[in-house]
Amino acid sequence: MKRSGRGKESGGEGGGVLTAAAIAELTGGELLGDARVSVSSVAPLDRAQAGQLSFCATPRYAPMLADTAATVVLISRDVATERTKAAARVIVPAPHDALVALLPRLYRVPDREPGVHPSAVIGRGARLGRDAMVGPFVHLGDDALLGDRVTLDAHCAVGAGVQLGDDVRLFPGVTVYPGSVIGSRVTIHAGAAIGSDGFGYVSKGGRHEKIPHVGRCIVEDDVEIGAGTTIDRGSVGDTVIGAGTKIDNLVQVAHNTRIGRLCLIAAQVGISGSAVIEDGVIIGGQAGFQGHHTVGARARIGGQSGVFGDVPPGETWSGYPARPHRESLRAQAALLKLPALLKRLEALLKGSDDRAES
């Protein structure tokens, strides 16, 4: 892929340059300092160098703000009067939100070069939409259907009959099993497996016999799936990931699970078969879910929770086993007091024994 020079429109490792004046204009912020200084990348306060942009949202980080070598800093009103060596500061209501708006200007996505690499294998009846890009050693199965502007990076495997919507991006090494359906504007990161067989067996004649999985995996529009995540196809019905849901790295979603719209699922979550995660649920890292239960809409599940039953809509649960968050905190507090209580009990028993002996 072509990469242009500093300050141009492309370059995945940077490439954009913004002046302090431009940053203030783009974020609607108030500029204090030198409007002409420029930045070309972003870094944390404690690691930023000259020519970089950083940010500070709370007084907690005021000492770092004072010592930062960043050229421009995005700051909230809470720290607007704090000392800093930065040549310019831009005061905004929410520095994190402002930074998100600026990142696409500083870090340009490399230009796409539509076409099919000579090493790619294209199955019979497969159809490619306009401006599709098929990278080295990609395998596209028979009758697969790619929408417009689809990008398949090196070593992707897309099975027979798979449907990919417009503007789908598969990073290197993604595997999409036959029959899966992927909506538009979906991003799937390296090494993910979509539509693999679920973990289903029956014990028969002293052995475990595999249950054939004939359902599909359906990923709706605007979903992002992290690296190394695995989503199983349905055994008979479908596994469904709802529109706008974002799934982190190393997540396991088992067969027949249904995840609703606009959910957020952090890394290393495991969801057992036939679970239902309704719209807007947020799940912390390493949480585990027993199958055949429902987590209600807009519920929140704390990290490392073990969910063994239904969770009502809108509630926050945590702990192992998971329970309402306040109840979980009380249980943890009681557990922390247990060693001291045991010592007191042992002392009382010892005193009782000593009196009995005398």
N, C-alpha and C positions, 0 to 999 in steps of 0.2 A: 504494500500500500504506500502511496506517496505521502510524504510528510513535508509540510512547508516550514519556513523559517520562523524565528522568534517573532511573536506579535501577529502571525497570520491566523488563518481560519482553522487550521488543523493541527494535530499533534496531541496524542493521548496523554503524554507526560507534561503537558502545559501548552504553551504557544500563545495564550492570550496575555495582553498587558492592559492594565487599567490604572488611570491616574486617580488620585484621591478625589478630585472633582467629579470624575465619572462614577466612582463608587457612591459618593453622596447623592448624585442624581439618580442612579439606578435603584438605590435603597430608600430614597426619600428622606435621607438622614441630614443632620446638621453637621457641617464641616468646620472643624477647628484646626488651624495649622496650615501647612503648605499645600495648596491645591494642586501644585504641579508635580509632586513626587509620584512615582508609579510603582506598581507591584506586578509580579508575574506568577506568583504561587502563594499557597496558604500553609501556615504551620502553627503549632501551639505556641502560646506565649513564651514558654521557657526554652523553646528550640528554634524560634523564628530568627531569621537573619535579615540583613539589609535587602530590600527588594521584595520582601514577603509581607503578606497580610495576616493579621491575627485577630483575636476577638476576646472580649472579657464581658461577662454578663452579671457577675455578682462581686460584692466587696471581698468575698473570701479569697479571690485571686488578685487582689490589689497589689500585693508584693511582687508577683510575677509581672503585672502590668508596669510597675515602676522600673523593672530591670530588663524588660524585653528589648530585643534589638530589631523588632519588626519596624518597617517603615510606616505602615498604616495599621490602625487598630479600629475595629468595630466595637463600640462600647454602649452599655445601657445608661440611662439617667442615673442609676444608683452609683456608678463609678465615674461620672462625667468630670468630677473635680479632682479625681485621684491623679497623682503624679505619674508621668510616663516619659520615656525618652523618644517615643515614636514621633516622627516628623508631622504626622497628621492623625487626627482622630475623627471618627464619624459616629455621631450619637444617633442611635436607632432604638425603637421600642424593644425589639427582640433580636439581639445579635446573631443567635443561631439561625433564625429564619432569614435574616439578611444574608448570612453567609451562604445558605443554600441557593439563594437567588443569584449569587455572584459566581459560584463554582463553575457553572457551564460556560461562563465568559472567560475563565482563566484556564480551564482544562477542556480542550476541544476534543471531541470524538474524532478519531482518524477517519479520513475520507473512505467511503465504501467504493469498491471497484466491482460492479456487477459482472457476473459471468460464472462459468463453471470451470473449475480447475481441471487440467487434463487427467489427473490421477483419480478424480471422483468416479464413482460407479452409479449410474442412473438406471433404475429398473424399468421394465417394460410398462408402458402406460402411465408412468409418472409425469406430472405436469408442473411446470414452474411458472409462477406469476412474473409480472414485469419487474425488472431490475433485481431479480434474486441473485444472491451471491453464495456460491457453493464452493467451499474451500478444499484444501488438499485431503485426499484419502477419505472423503465423505462417502457413505453408502446410503443411497436413497432407494427404498424398496419399491416393488411393483405397485402401480396405481396410487402411489403417494401423491398428495396434492399440496403444493406450496402456494401461499398467497403472494401478493405483491411485496417487494422489498424485504423478503425473508433473507436472513443471514445465517448460514450454517458454517461454523468455524471448523478447523481441522479435526478429522477423526470422529465426527458425529455420525451416528447410525440412526437413520429414520426408517422404521419398518414399513412393511406393506400396508397400504390403505390408510396410512396416517394422514391427517389433515392438519395443516398449519395455516393460521390466519395471516393477515397482512402484518408486516413490520415485526415479525417474530425474530428473536435473536437467540440462537443456541451457541453457547461458548464451547471451547474444545472438549471433545470426549463425551458429550451428552448422548444418551441412548433413549430413543423414544420407541417403545415396543409397538408391534403391529396393532392397528385398530384404534390407537389413541387419537383424541381430538384436542387440538390446542387452539385457543382463540387468538384474537388479534392483540398486538402490542405486548406479547408475553416475552419475558426474559428468563432463560434457564441457564444457570451458571455451570461451570466445568464439572464433569463427572457425575452429574445427576442422572438418575434412571427413572423414566416415566412409563408406567404401565407394565411393570414387571409382575410376575405371578405373586399372589399373596401366600401367606404361610397357612395352608389349609390341608389337613390330612385326616383320614379316618383309620382307626385301628381295626384290622381285619385279618384273621388267620395268623395272629402273632406278628404282624408287621404293620408299618404305617404306609397306607396307600394314599397317594397324592390325589387331591380333589382338583379336577381340571378347572382352570379359571377362564371363563369365556366372556366375562363382562369387559367393559371399557374403562379407560381413565380419561376423564374430561376435565380440561383446564380452561376456565373461561377467560374473558378478556382482561387485560391489564394486570395479570398476575406476575409476580417475580418469585423464582424458586432458587434457593441458594445452592452452592457447590456441595456435591456429595449427598444431596437429599434424594430419598427414594420414595416414590409414590406408587403403590400397587394398583393393578387393575382390579375391577370387581370380580367376585367369584361367579355370580350370575347377573346381578345388577351392575351398576356403574359406581366407580369412585369419582367424586366430583369436588373440584376446588373452585370456589365461587369467585366472581369477578372482583378485581381490585385487592385480593388477598396477597400478603407478602409473607413468604416462608424463608427462614434463615437457613444456614448451612447445617448439614448432617441431621436432618429431620427425617423420621420414618412415619409415613402415613400408610396404614394397612388397608386391606381390601374392604370395599363397600363403605368406607368412611365418606361422610359428606361434610365438607367445610363450607361455610357460608361466605357472604360477601364482606370485603373490607376487614378481614381478620389479620392479626399480626401474630406470628408464631416464631419464637426465638429458637436459637440453636439447640440441638440435641433433644428436642421434644420427641416423644414416642406416642403415637396414637394407635390404639388397637382397633381391630376390625369392627365395622358397623357402628362406630361412634358417630355422633352428630354434633358438630360444632356450629352453632348458629351465627348469624351476622354480627360483625363488629366485636368478636371475642379477642382478647389479648392474652397470650400465653407466654409466661416467662421460661427461660432456658431450663432444660433438663426435666421438665415436667413430664409425667407419664399418665396415660389415660387407659383405664380398662374399657374393653369394647362394649358395645350395645347400650351405652349411656349417652345422655344429651347434656351439653353445656349450653345454657340459654343465651340469648342475644345480649351482647355488650357485657357479658361477664368477664372477670379478670382472674387469671390463675397465676399464683406466685411461682417463682422459679423453684425447681426440685420438688414440686408438689406431687402427691400420688392421688389421682382422682379415681375413686372406686364407685361412684354413684352419680346421679343427676345433679347438676348445678343450676339453681334458679337463675332466670335472666337478671342481668344488672348487678349481681353480687360479686364480691371479691373473696376468693377462697385461697387458702394456702396450707402448707404443712403436709405431713404424712401420718395417717391418711388425711386428705384435704378436708377442710371444714371452713366455716366462715372465718375471715381473717382475724377478727378480734378474739374469737374463741381459740383460734390457733395460737395467738400471742399469749393468751392467758395460760394455755396448756404448756407452752415453752417456759414461761416464767415459773410455773409450778414445778416443772422438771428441774430447773436450775436450783431451786430451793431444796430439792430432795437430799443432796449430800449432807447439808447442815442439819436437816431434820433427822437423818439417820444417826449422825453423831450424837445429837441430843438424846435420841431414843436409846442408843447404846450406853450413854452415860447414866441415864435413869435406870436401865436394867442392871448395870454394874452396881449402882448404889443400892438397889433393892436386894441384890444377891449378897452384898457385904453386910447389910443389916440382918439378913436372914441367918448368915453364918455366925454373927455375934450374939 
